[in-house]
């Protein structure tokens, strides 16, 4: 499994293939730079991580769509994500 670039959980079966993370709902389009706006997410990773810390999803629209049990299914981040 691959680490989600937003939340860091190992929730993706492939990298940079537009898979949606079930932990934070970030769509992995391959953007890795924190300050580059990701097209499908319409946000930067910096913003998405901030949102994740604030309300538990990469953006407000996804708050009700994230799987609250996903964090228990996938390997946790190796380093804490801010
Ligand atoms: Zn994620």
PDB file of the backbone (N, CA, C, O) and the ligand in Angstrom, with CONECT records:
HET     ZN  A 101       1
ATOM      1  N   UNK A   1       0.838  -1.201   0.000  1.00  0.00           N
ATOM      2  CA  UNK A   1       0.000   0.000   0.000  1.00  0.00           C
ATOM      3  C   UNK A   1       0.876   1.255   0.000  1.00  0.00           C
ATOM      4  O   UNK A   1       2.022   1.237   0.448  1.00  0.00           O
ATOM      5  N   UNK A   2       0.311   2.320  -0.507  1.00  0.00           N
ATOM      6  CA  UNK A   2       1.049   3.576  -0.608  1.00  0.00           C
ATOM      7  C   UNK A   2       0.472   4.599   0.373  1.00  0.00           C
ATOM      8  O   UNK A   2      -0.720   4.594   0.680  1.00  0.00           O
ATOM      9  N   UNK A   3       1.345   5.461   0.846  1.00  0.00           N
ATOM     10  CA  UNK A   3       0.916   6.484   1.795  1.00  0.00           C
ATOM     11  C   UNK A   3       0.185   7.600   1.064  1.00  0.00           C
ATOM     12  O   UNK A   3       0.632   8.079   0.021  1.00  0.00           O
ATOM     13  N   UNK A   4      -0.934   7.999   1.624  1.00  0.00           N
ATOM     14  CA  UNK A   4      -1.666   9.143   1.094  1.00  0.00           C
ATOM     15  C   UNK A   4      -0.811  10.398   1.319  1.00  0.00           C
ATOM     16  O   UNK A   4      -0.308  10.612   2.422  1.00  0.00           O
ATOM     17  N   UNK A   5      -0.642  11.231   0.276  1.00  0.00           N
ATOM     18  CA  UNK A   5       0.194  12.423   0.443  1.00  0.00           C
ATOM     19  C   UNK A   5      -0.410  13.443   1.402  1.00  0.00           C
ATOM     20  O   UNK A   5       0.295  14.332   1.881  1.00  0.00           O
ATOM     21  N   UNK A   6      -1.681  13.328   1.683  1.00  0.00           N
ATOM     22  CA  UNK A   6      -2.331  14.288   2.574  1.00  0.00           C
ATOM     23  C   UNK A   6      -2.285  13.823   4.024  1.00  0.00           C
ATOM     24  O   UNK A   6      -1.722  14.517   4.871  1.00  0.00           O
ATOM     25  N   UNK A   7      -2.864  12.665   4.330  1.00  0.00           N
ATOM     26  CA  UNK A   7      -2.966  12.236   5.732  1.00  0.00           C
ATOM     27  C   UNK A   7      -1.824  11.320   6.150  1.00  0.00           C
ATOM     28  O   UNK A   7      -1.556  11.182   7.344  1.00  0.00           O
ATOM     29  N   UNK A   8      -1.142  10.688   5.186  1.00  0.00           N
ATOM     30  CA  UNK A   8      -0.007   9.835   5.510  1.00  0.00           C
ATOM     31  C   UNK A   8      -0.359   8.386   5.797  1.00  0.00           C
ATOM     32  O   UNK A   8       0.531   7.543   5.908  1.00  0.00           O
ATOM     33  N   UNK A   9      -1.647   8.086   5.918  1.00  0.00           N
ATOM     34  CA  UNK A   9      -2.041   6.695   6.130  1.00  0.00           C
ATOM     35  C   UNK A   9      -1.774   5.885   4.858  1.00  0.00           C
ATOM     36  O   UNK A   9      -1.868   6.406   3.747  1.00  0.00           O
ATOM     37  N   UNK A  10      -1.443   4.612   5.037  1.00  0.00           N
ATOM     38  CA  UNK A  10      -1.141   3.758   3.888  1.00  0.00           C
ATOM     39  C   UNK A  10      -2.462   3.196   3.338  1.00  0.00           C
ATOM     40  O   UNK A  10      -2.783   2.019   3.501  1.00  0.00           O
ATOM     41  N   UNK A  11      -3.198   4.078   2.690  1.00  0.00           N
ATOM     42  CA  UNK A  11      -4.572   3.773   2.298  1.00  0.00           C
ATOM     43  C   UNK A  11      -4.760   3.623   0.793  1.00  0.00           C
ATOM     44  O   UNK A  11      -5.866   3.344   0.331  1.00  0.00           O
ATOM     45  N   UNK A  12      -3.685   3.806   0.023  1.00  0.00           N
ATOM     46  CA  UNK A  12      -3.821   3.779  -1.430  1.00  0.00           C
ATOM     47  C   UNK A  12      -3.179   2.524  -2.019  1.00  0.00           C
ATOM     48  O   UNK A  12      -2.072   2.147  -1.633  1.00  0.00           O
ATOM     49  N   UNK A  13      -3.874   1.883  -2.952  1.00  0.00           N
ATOM     50  CA  UNK A  13      -3.341   0.660  -3.545  1.00  0.00           C
ATOM     51  C   UNK A  13      -2.353   0.968  -4.663  1.00  0.00           C
ATOM     52  O   UNK A  13      -1.598   0.092  -5.086  1.00  0.00           O
ATOM     53  N   UNK A  14      -2.356   2.208  -5.141  1.00  0.00           N
ATOM     54  CA  UNK A  14      -1.373   2.635  -6.133  1.00  0.00           C
ATOM     55  C   UNK A  14      -1.111   4.110  -5.914  1.00  0.00           C
ATOM     56  O   UNK A  14      -1.873   4.799  -5.234  1.00  0.00           O
ATOM     57  N   UNK A  15      -0.026   4.584  -6.497  1.00  0.00           N
ATOM     58  CA  UNK A  15       0.382   5.964  -6.262  1.00  0.00           C
ATOM     59  C   UNK A  15       0.074   6.830  -7.471  1.00  0.00           C
ATOM     60  O   UNK A  15       0.254   6.398  -8.610  1.00  0.00           O
ATOM     61  N   UNK A  16      -0.386   8.045  -7.231  1.00  0.00           N
ATOM     62  CA  UNK A  16      -0.627   9.023  -8.288  1.00  0.00           C
ATOM     63  C   UNK A  16      -1.561   8.513  -9.379  1.00  0.00           C
ATOM     64  O   UNK A  16      -1.345   8.795 -10.558  1.00  0.00           O
ATOM     65  N   UNK A  17      -2.593   7.767  -9.003  1.00  0.00           N
ATOM     66  CA  UNK A  17      -3.506   7.240 -10.016  1.00  0.00           C
ATOM     67  C   UNK A  17      -4.950   7.661  -9.730  1.00  0.00           C
ATOM     68  O   UNK A  17      -5.894   6.924 -10.014  1.00  0.00           O
ATOM     69  N   UNK A  18      -5.099   8.830  -9.176  1.00  0.00           N
ATOM     70  CA  UNK A  18      -6.418   9.429  -8.954  1.00  0.00           C
ATOM     71  C   UNK A  18      -7.305   8.575  -8.053  1.00  0.00           C
ATOM     72  O   UNK A  18      -8.530   8.574  -8.171  1.00  0.00           O
ATOM     73  N   UNK A  19      -6.658   7.861  -7.163  1.00  0.00           N
ATOM     74  CA  UNK A  19      -7.398   7.079  -6.180  1.00  0.00           C
ATOM     75  C   UNK A  19      -7.775   8.016  -5.019  1.00  0.00           C
ATOM     76  O   UNK A  19      -7.005   8.900  -4.645  1.00  0.00           O
ATOM     77  N   UNK A  20      -8.951   7.808  -4.471  1.00  0.00           N
ATOM     78  CA  UNK A  20      -9.391   8.664  -3.370  1.00  0.00           C
ATOM     79  C   UNK A  20      -9.114   7.975  -2.039  1.00  0.00           C
ATOM     80  O   UNK A  20      -9.490   6.821  -1.828  1.00  0.00           O
ATOM     81  N   UNK A  21      -8.459   8.694  -1.160  1.00  0.00           N
ATOM     82  CA  UNK A  21      -8.115   8.172   0.164  1.00  0.00           C
ATOM     83  C   UNK A  21      -9.382   8.098   1.009  1.00  0.00           C
ATOM     84  O   UNK A  21     -10.126   9.073   1.110  1.00  0.00           O
ATOM     85  N   UNK A  22      -9.623   6.934   1.617  1.00  0.00           N
ATOM     86  CA  UNK A  22     -10.842   6.805   2.419  1.00  0.00           C
ATOM     87  C   UNK A  22     -10.675   7.417   3.808  1.00  0.00           C
ATOM     88  O   UNK A  22     -11.656   7.602   4.529  1.00  0.00           O
ATOM     89  N   UNK A  23      -9.436   7.731   4.183  1.00  0.00           N
ATOM     90  CA  UNK A  23      -9.210   8.360   5.488  1.00  0.00           C
ATOM     91  C   UNK A  23      -9.533   9.857   5.432  1.00  0.00           C
ATOM     92  O   UNK A  23     -10.216  10.385   6.309  1.00  0.00           O
ATOM     93  N   UNK A  24      -9.031  10.538   4.385  1.00  0.00           N
ATOM     94  CA  UNK A  24      -9.181  11.999   4.357  1.00  0.00           C
ATOM     95  C   UNK A  24      -9.891  12.516   3.109  1.00  0.00           C
ATOM     96  O   UNK A  24     -10.237  13.695   3.032  1.00  0.00           O
ATOM     97  N   UNK A  25     -10.111  11.622   2.119  1.00  0.00           N
ATOM     98  CA  UNK A  25     -10.802  11.938   0.869  1.00  0.00           C
ATOM     99  C   UNK A  25      -9.989  12.758  -0.123  1.00  0.00           C
ATOM    100  O   UNK A  25     -10.544  13.317  -1.070  1.00  0.00           O
ATOM    101  N   UNK A  26      -8.683  12.834   0.086  1.00  0.00           N
ATOM    102  CA  UNK A  26      -7.803  13.462  -0.896  1.00  0.00           C
ATOM    103  C   UNK A  26      -7.738  12.567  -2.122  1.00  0.00           C
ATOM    104  O   UNK A  26      -7.626  11.347  -1.996  1.00  0.00           O
ATOM    105  N   UNK A  27      -7.809  13.166  -3.320  1.00  0.00           N
ATOM    106  CA  UNK A  27      -7.646  12.397  -4.553  1.00  0.00           C
ATOM    107  C   UNK A  27      -6.198  12.506  -4.988  1.00  0.00           C
ATOM    108  O   UNK A  27      -5.707  13.604  -5.247  1.00  0.00           O
ATOM    109  N   UNK A  28      -5.516  11.385  -5.070  1.00  0.00           N
ATOM    110  CA  UNK A  28      -4.079  11.400  -5.336  1.00  0.00           C
ATOM    111  C   UNK A  28      -3.775  11.532  -6.821  1.00  0.00           C
ATOM    112  O   UNK A  28      -3.660  10.542  -7.544  1.00  0.00           O
ATOM    113  N   UNK A  29      -3.647  12.787  -7.256  1.00  0.00           N
ATOM    114  CA  UNK A  29      -3.357  13.060  -8.666  1.00  0.00           C
ATOM    115  C   UNK A  29      -1.856  13.141  -8.928  1.00  0.00           C
ATOM    116  O   UNK A  29      -1.431  13.435 -10.045  1.00  0.00           O
ATOM    117  N   UNK A  30      -1.066  12.884  -7.910  1.00  0.00           N
ATOM    118  CA  UNK A  30       0.379  12.892  -8.101  1.00  0.00           C
ATOM    119  C   UNK A  30       1.057  14.145  -7.588  1.00  0.00           C
ATOM    120  O   UNK A  30       2.286  14.197  -7.533  1.00  0.00           O
ATOM    121  N   UNK A  31       0.294  15.150  -7.214  1.00  0.00           N
ATOM    122  CA  UNK A  31       0.893  16.362  -6.654  1.00  0.00           C
ATOM    123  C   UNK A  31       1.529  16.006  -5.309  1.00  0.00           C
ATOM    124  O   UNK A  31       0.896  15.408  -4.439  1.00  0.00           O
ATOM    125  N   UNK A  32       2.798  16.393  -5.167  1.00  0.00           N
ATOM    126  CA  UNK A  32       3.505  16.119  -3.913  1.00  0.00           C
ATOM    127  C   UNK A  32       4.001  17.410  -3.266  1.00  0.00           C
ATOM    128  O   UNK A  32       4.336  17.437  -2.082  1.00  0.00           O
ATOM    129  N   UNK A  33       4.041  18.477  -4.062  1.00  0.00           N
ATOM    130  CA  UNK A  33       4.481  19.758  -3.516  1.00  0.00           C
ATOM    131  C   UNK A  33       3.348  20.365  -2.705  1.00  0.00           C
ATOM    132  O   UNK A  33       2.206  20.450  -3.158  1.00  0.00           O
ATOM    133  N   UNK A  34       3.690  20.777  -1.512  1.00  0.00           N
ATOM    134  CA  UNK A  34       2.698  21.247  -0.549  1.00  0.00           C
ATOM    135  C   UNK A  34       1.919  22.475  -1.017  1.00  0.00           C
ATOM    136  O   UNK A  34       0.782  22.699  -0.601  1.00  0.00           O
ATOM    137  N   UNK A  35       2.548  23.266  -1.888  1.00  0.00           N
ATOM    138  CA  UNK A  35       1.938  24.546  -2.246  1.00  0.00           C
ATOM    139  C   UNK A  35       1.453  24.607  -3.700  1.00  0.00           C
ATOM    140  O   UNK A  35       1.115  25.679  -4.202  1.00  0.00           O
ATOM    141  N   UNK A  36       1.421  23.460  -4.366  1.00  0.00           N
ATOM    142  CA  UNK A  36       0.883  23.397  -5.717  1.00  0.00           C
ATOM    143  C   UNK A  36      -0.592  23.035  -5.642  1.00  0.00           C
ATOM    144  O   UNK A  36      -0.968  22.088  -4.951  1.00  0.00           O
ATOM    145  N   UNK A  37      -1.427  23.788  -6.351  1.00  0.00           N
ATOM    146  CA  UNK A  37      -2.856  23.488  -6.328  1.00  0.00           C
ATOM    147  C   UNK A  37      -3.112  22.217  -7.131  1.00  0.00           C
ATOM    148  O   UNK A  37      -2.730  22.114  -8.297  1.00  0.00           O
ATOM    149  N   UNK A  38      -3.755  21.268  -6.494  1.00  0.00           N
ATOM    150  CA  UNK A  38      -4.114  20.018  -7.134  1.00  0.00           C
ATOM    151  C   UNK A  38      -5.457  20.185  -7.831  1.00  0.00           C
ATOM    152  O   UNK A  38      -6.438  20.588  -7.206  1.00  0.00           O
ATOM    153  N   UNK A  39      -5.504  19.873  -9.134  1.00  0.00           N
ATOM    154  CA  UNK A  39      -6.721  20.052  -9.933  1.00  0.00           C
ATOM    155  C   UNK A  39      -7.942  19.360  -9.371  1.00  0.00           C
ATOM    156  O   UNK A  39      -8.932  20.022  -9.062  1.00  0.00           O
ATOM    157  N   UNK A  40      -7.900  18.026  -9.227  1.00  0.00           N
ATOM    158  CA  UNK A  40      -9.089  17.327  -8.739  1.00  0.00           C
ATOM    159  C   UNK A  40      -9.502  17.736  -7.325  1.00  0.00           C
ATOM    160  O   UNK A  40     -10.683  17.691  -6.981  1.00  0.00           O
ATOM    161  N   UNK A  41      -8.539  18.130  -6.519  1.00  0.00           N
ATOM    162  CA  UNK A  41      -8.874  18.513  -5.140  1.00  0.00           C
ATOM    163  C   UNK A  41      -9.175  19.999  -5.003  1.00  0.00           C
ATOM    164  O   UNK A  41      -9.761  20.439  -4.014  1.00  0.00           O
ATOM    165  N   UNK A  42      -8.767  20.762  -6.007  1.00  0.00           N
ATOM    166  CA  UNK A  42      -8.959  22.213  -6.000  1.00  0.00           C
ATOM    167  C   UNK A  42      -8.416  22.846  -4.727  1.00  0.00           C
ATOM    168  O   UNK A  42      -9.011  23.768  -4.169  1.00  0.00           O
ATOM    169  N   UNK A  43      -7.287  22.338  -4.287  1.00  0.00           N
ATOM    170  CA  UNK A  43      -6.636  22.860  -3.082  1.00  0.00           C
ATOM    171  C   UNK A  43      -5.185  22.406  -3.080  1.00  0.00           C
ATOM    172  O   UNK A  43      -4.799  21.519  -3.841  1.00  0.00           O
ATOM    173  N   UNK A  44      -4.393  23.021  -2.224  1.00  0.00           N
ATOM    174  CA  UNK A  44      -3.016  22.561  -2.042  1.00  0.00           C
ATOM    175  C   UNK A  44      -2.995  21.523  -0.920  1.00  0.00           C
ATOM    176  O   UNK A  44      -3.923  21.426  -0.117  1.00  0.00           O
ATOM    177  N   UNK A  45      -1.920  20.761  -0.892  1.00  0.00           N
ATOM    178  CA  UNK A  45      -1.758  19.784   0.194  1.00  0.00           C
ATOM    179  C   UNK A  45      -1.684  20.489   1.541  1.00  0.00           C
ATOM    180  O   UNK A  45      -2.167  19.971   2.547  1.00  0.00           O
ATOM    181  N   UNK A  46      -1.076  21.675   1.556  1.00  0.00           N
ATOM    182  CA  UNK A  46      -0.972  22.425   2.816  1.00  0.00           C
ATOM    183  C   UNK A  46      -2.358  22.742   3.362  1.00  0.00           C
ATOM    184  O   UNK A  46      -2.621  22.565   4.551  1.00  0.00           O
ATOM    185  N   UNK A  47      -3.238  23.208   2.490  1.00  0.00           N
ATOM    186  CA  UNK A  47      -4.615  23.517   2.900  1.00  0.00           C
ATOM    187  C   UNK A  47      -5.347  22.257   3.332  1.00  0.00           C
ATOM    188  O   UNK A  47      -6.040  22.247   4.349  1.00  0.00           O
ATOM    189  N   UNK A  48      -5.190  21.193   2.549  1.00  0.00           N
ATOM    190  CA  UNK A  48      -5.888  19.944   2.844  1.00  0.00           C
ATOM    191  C   UNK A  48      -5.462  19.381   4.190  1.00  0.00           C
ATOM    192  O   UNK A  48      -6.291  18.874   4.946  1.00  0.00           O
ATOM    193  N   UNK A  49      -4.166  19.467   4.492  1.00  0.00           N
ATOM    194  CA  UNK A  49      -3.674  18.951   5.779  1.00  0.00           C
ATOM    195  C   UNK A  49      -4.201  19.790   6.934  1.00  0.00           C
ATOM    196  O   UNK A  49      -4.508  19.277   8.010  1.00  0.00           O
ATOM    197  N   UNK A  50      -4.296  21.078   6.689  1.00  0.00           N
ATOM    198  CA  UNK A  50      -4.838  21.972   7.710  1.00  0.00           C
ATOM    199  C   UNK A  50      -6.304  21.616   7.979  1.00  0.00           C
ATOM    200  O   UNK A  50      -6.742  21.545   9.127  1.00  0.00           O
ATOM    201  N   UNK A  51      -7.052  21.393   6.885  1.00  0.00           N
ATOM    202  CA  UNK A  51      -8.452  20.991   7.018  1.00  0.00           C
ATOM    203  C   UNK A  51      -8.580  19.667   7.776  1.00  0.00           C
ATOM    204  O   UNK A  51      -9.439  19.506   8.644  1.00  0.00           O
ATOM    205  N   UNK A  52      -7.717  18.744   7.428  1.00  0.00           N
ATOM    206  CA  UNK A  52      -7.734  17.433   8.070  1.00  0.00           C
ATOM    207  C   UNK A  52      -7.548  17.572   9.580  1.00  0.00           C
ATOM    208  O   UNK A  52      -8.237  16.920  10.364  1.00  0.00           O
ATOM    209  N   UNK A  53      -6.626  18.416   9.965  1.00  0.00           N
ATOM    210  CA  UNK A  53      -6.378  18.630  11.395  1.00  0.00           C
ATOM    211  C   UNK A  53      -7.564  19.322  12.061  1.00  0.00           C
ATOM    212  O   UNK A  53      -7.875  19.072  13.226  1.00  0.00           O
ATOM    213  N   UNK A  54      -8.215  20.190  11.302  1.00  0.00           N
ATOM    214  CA  UNK A  54      -9.310  20.968  11.885  1.00  0.00           C
ATOM    215  C   UNK A  54     -10.612  20.185  11.989  1.00  0.00           C
ATOM    216  O   UNK A  54     -11.253  20.163  13.040  1.00  0.00           O
ATOM    217  N   UNK A  55     -11.000  19.537  10.882  1.00  0.00           N
ATOM    218  CA  UNK A  55     -12.305  18.853  10.932  1.00  0.00           C
ATOM    219  C   UNK A  55     -12.306  17.437  10.378  1.00  0.00           C
ATOM    220  O   UNK A  55     -13.377  16.873  10.154  1.00  0.00           O
ATOM    221  N   UNK A  56     -11.145  16.848  10.152  1.00  0.00           N
ATOM    222  CA  UNK A  56     -11.078  15.423   9.852  1.00  0.00           C
ATOM    223  C   UNK A  56     -11.302  15.007   8.416  1.00  0.00           C
ATOM    224  O   UNK A  56     -11.586  13.839   8.151  1.00  0.00           O
ATOM    225  N   UNK A  57     -11.178  15.948   7.470  1.00  0.00           N
ATOM    226  CA  UNK A  57     -11.271  15.605   6.053  1.00  0.00           C
ATOM    227  C   UNK A  57     -10.456  16.635   5.277  1.00  0.00           C
ATOM    228  O   UNK A  57     -10.143  17.707   5.796  1.00  0.00           O
ATOM    229  N   UNK A  58     -10.107  16.301   4.012  1.00  0.00           N
ATOM    230  CA  UNK A  58      -9.251  17.211   3.253  1.00  0.00           C
ATOM    231  C   UNK A  58      -9.991  18.482   2.846  1.00  0.00           C
ATOM    232  O   UNK A  58      -9.357  19.508   2.597  1.00  0.00           O
ATOM    233  N   UNK A  59     -11.312  18.433   2.774  1.00  0.00           N
ATOM    234  CA  UNK A  59     -12.091  19.651   2.555  1.00  0.00           C
ATOM    235  C   UNK A  59     -13.463  19.511   3.218  1.00  0.00           C
ATOM    236  O   UNK A  59     -13.886  18.421   3.602  1.00  0.00           O
ATOM    237  N   UNK A  60     -14.125  20.630   3.334  1.00  0.00           N
ATOM    238  CA  UNK A  60     -15.386  20.664   4.069  1.00  0.00           C
ATOM    239  C   UNK A  60     -16.455  19.782   3.424  1.00  0.00           C
ATOM    240  O   UNK A  60     -17.265  19.167   4.117  1.00  0.00           O
ATOM    241  N   UNK A  61     -16.448  19.726   2.087  1.00  0.00           N
ATOM    242  CA  UNK A  61     -17.459  18.955   1.370  1.00  0.00           C
ATOM    243  C   UNK A  61     -17.329  17.453   1.629  1.00  0.00           C
ATOM    244  O   UNK A  61     -18.284  16.702   1.429  1.00  0.00           O
ATOM    245  N   UNK A  62     -16.159  17.021   2.068  1.00  0.00           N
ATOM    246  CA  UNK A  62     -15.918  15.589   2.252  1.00  0.00           C
ATOM    247  C   UNK A  62     -16.088  15.119   3.691  1.00  0.00           C
ATOM    248  O   UNK A  62     -15.923  13.934   3.984  1.00  0.00           O
ATOM    249  N   UNK A  63     -16.409  16.026   4.569  1.00  0.00           N
ATOM    250  CA  UNK A  63     -16.499  15.674   5.989  1.00  0.00           C
ATOM    251  C   UNK A  63     -17.450  14.490   6.219  1.00  0.00           C
ATOM    252  O   UNK A  63     -17.149  13.593   7.006  1.00  0.00           O
ATOM    253  N   UNK A  64     -18.573  14.492   5.542  1.00  0.00           N
ATOM    254  CA  UNK A  64     -19.559  13.431   5.748  1.00  0.00           C
ATOM    255  C   UNK A  64     -19.265  12.186   4.920  1.00  0.00           C
ATOM    256  O   UNK A  64     -19.961  11.177   5.039  1.00  0.00           O
ATOM    257  N   UNK A  65     -18.227  12.259   4.075  1.00  0.00           N
ATOM    258  CA  UNK A  65     -17.964  11.129   3.195  1.00  0.00           C
ATOM    259  C   UNK A  65     -16.766  10.292   3.636  1.00  0.00           C
ATOM    260  O   UNK A  65     -16.593   9.167   3.167  1.00  0.00           O
ATOM    261  N   UNK A  66     -15.940  10.826   4.531  1.00  0.00           N
ATOM    262  CA  UNK A  66     -14.787  10.037   4.958  1.00  0.00           C
ATOM    263  C   UNK A  66     -15.250   8.861   5.807  1.00  0.00           C
ATOM    264  O   UNK A  66     -16.261   8.924   6.506  1.00  0.00           O
ATOM    265  N   UNK A  67     -14.475   7.791   5.722  1.00  0.00           N
ATOM    266  CA  UNK A  67     -14.774   6.573   6.463  1.00  0.00           C
ATOM    267  C   UNK A  67     -14.071   6.658   7.819  1.00  0.00           C
ATOM    268  O   UNK A  67     -12.846   6.567   7.900  1.00  0.00           O
ATOM    269  N   UNK A  68     -14.857   6.832   8.873  1.00  0.00           N
ATOM    270  CA  UNK A  68     -14.264   7.041  10.203  1.00  0.00           C
ATOM    271  C   UNK A  68     -13.511   5.814  10.712  1.00  0.00           C
ATOM    272  O   UNK A  68     -12.670   5.929  11.603  1.00  0.00           O
ATOM    273  N   UNK A  69     -13.810   4.640  10.149  1.00  0.00           N
ATOM    274  CA  UNK A  69     -13.114   3.424  10.578  1.00  0.00           C
ATOM    275  C   UNK A  69     -11.837   3.156   9.770  1.00  0.00           C
ATOM    276  O   UNK A  69     -11.059   2.259  10.095  1.00  0.00           O
ATOM    277  N   UNK A  70     -11.641   3.944   8.724  1.00  0.00           N
ATOM    278  CA  UNK A  70     -10.513   3.685   7.829  1.00  0.00           C
ATOM    279  C   UNK A  70      -9.169   3.795   8.541  1.00  0.00           C
ATOM    280  O   UNK A  70      -8.227   3.074   8.212  1.00  0.00           O
ATOM    281  N   UNK A  71      -9.082   4.688   9.503  1.00  0.00           N
ATOM    282  CA  UNK A  71      -7.815   4.872  10.212  1.00  0.00           C
ATOM    283  C   UNK A  71      -7.385   3.608  10.942  1.00  0.00           C
ATOM    284  O   UNK A  71      -6.195   3.403  11.184  1.00  0.00           O
ATOM    285  N   UNK A  72      -8.347   2.758  11.295  1.00  0.00           N
ATOM    286  CA  UNK A  72      -7.998   1.513  11.991  1.00  0.00           C
ATOM    287  C   UNK A  72      -7.603   0.416  11.012  1.00  0.00           C
ATOM    288  O   UNK A  72      -6.900  -0.526  11.378  1.00  0.00           O
ATOM    289  N   UNK A  73      -8.053   0.539   9.773  1.00  0.00           N
ATOM    290  CA  UNK A  73      -7.760  -0.493   8.774  1.00  0.00           C
ATOM    291  C   UNK A  73      -6.381  -0.336   8.152  1.00  0.00           C
ATOM    292  O   UNK A  73      -5.763  -1.323   7.752  1.00  0.00           O
ATOM    293  N   UNK A  74      -5.900   0.888   8.068  1.00  0.00           N
ATOM    294  CA  UNK A  74      -4.655   1.118   7.348  1.00  0.00           C
ATOM    295  C   UNK A  74      -3.516   1.454   8.290  1.00  0.00           C
ATOM    296  O   UNK A  74      -3.721   1.967   9.390  1.00  0.00           O
ATOM    297  N   UNK A  75      -2.312   1.152   7.832  1.00  0.00           N
ATOM    298  CA  UNK A  75      -1.130   1.464   8.630  1.00  0.00           C
ATOM    299  C   UNK A  75      -1.016   2.973   8.819  1.00  0.00           C
ATOM    300  O   UNK A  75      -1.189   3.752   7.882  1.00  0.00           O
ATOM    301  N   UNK A  76      -0.726   3.355  10.040  1.00  0.00           N
ATOM    302  CA  UNK A  76      -0.655   4.781  10.381  1.00  0.00           C
ATOM    303  C   UNK A  76       0.596   5.430   9.779  1.00  0.00           C
ATOM    304  O   UNK A  76       1.554   4.741   9.428  1.00  0.00           O
ATOM    305  N   UNK A  77       0.575   6.750   9.667  1.00  0.00           N
ATOM    306  CA  UNK A  77       1.742   7.462   9.125  1.00  0.00           C
ATOM    307  C   UNK A  77       2.990   7.177   9.948  1.00  0.00           C
ATOM    308  O   UNK A  77       2.925   6.993  11.164  1.00  0.00           O
ATOM    309  N   UNK A  78       4.133   7.144   9.256  1.00  0.00           N
ATOM    310  CA  UNK A  78       5.391   6.885   9.957  1.00  0.00           C
ATOM    311  C   UNK A  78       5.842   8.104  10.736  1.00  0.00           C
ATOM    312  O   UNK A  78       6.439   7.986  11.807  1.00  0.00           O
ATOM    313  N   UNK A  79       5.556   9.260  10.198  1.00  0.00           N
ATOM    314  CA  UNK A  79       5.858  10.507  10.901  1.00  0.00           C
ATOM    315  C   UNK A  79       4.554  11.278  11.025  1.00  0.00           C
ATOM    316  O   UNK A  79       3.727  11.234  10.114  1.00  0.00           O
ATOM    317  N   UNK A  80       4.360  11.962  12.099  1.00  0.00           N
ATOM    318  CA  UNK A  80       3.107  12.718  12.262  1.00  0.00           C
ATOM    319  C   UNK A  80       2.941  13.756  11.153  1.00  0.00           C
ATOM    320  O   UNK A  80       3.892  14.444  10.782  1.00  0.00           O
ATOM    321  N   UNK A  81       1.734  13.856  10.637  1.00  0.00           N
ATOM    322  CA  UNK A  81       1.435  14.853   9.621  1.00  0.00           C
ATOM    323  C   UNK A  81       0.763  16.024  10.314  1.00  0.00           C
ATOM    324  O   UNK A  81      -0.203  15.846  11.056  1.00  0.00           O
ATOM    325  N   UNK A  82       1.261  17.188  10.076  1.00  0.00           N
ATOM    326  CA  UNK A  82       0.704  18.386  10.727  1.00  0.00           C
ATOM    327  C   UNK A  82      -0.696  18.683  10.203  1.00  0.00           C
ATOM    328  O   UNK A  82      -1.324  19.651  10.633  1.00  0.00           O
TER     329      UNK A  82
HETATM  330 ZN    ZN A 101      -5.511  10.559   3.083  1.00  0.00          ZN
END
